[in-house]
Amino acid sequence: MSTIFAYDVKARKKVPMKNPQPYLMKNGSWALKGTSAETGISLFRIVGKQKPVIESENDQSHKIIPTNHFKRFVHYLVFGRNYEY
């Protein structure tokens, strides 16, 4: 899981956000609300027009990303080496 950082006014630096929750603002943009890991105050970070996806650390399900074997095979035929993402 990637840690979400936000600026903490009290600590005067970016700190990791504990328990981030998505929040829809009035203008249609999405933000994250959470608490500071250092000082415990509320943090707010604007993330954009798309809803953020929060992955929990307790989630034990592993995502399986399907690979495109045909694309790798064609790349091997054309360039003569393995296809790297």
NORZIMO-V871128 format. One record per backbone hydrogen bond with DSSP energy under -1.0 kcal/mol. NH is the residue of the N-H (numbers start at 1). CO is the residue of the C=O. Records with the same first field share a line. If there is no record, write none. Layout:
BEGIN
NH->CO / CO
END
This chain:
BEGIN
6->15
8->13
12->8
13->8
15->6
17->4
18->35
21->33
23->31
25->29
28->25
30->48
31->23
32->45
33->21
34->43
35->18
36->41
37->16
43->34
45->32
47->30
48->30
69->67
72->68
73->69
74->70
75->71
76->72
77->73
78->74
79->75
80->76
END
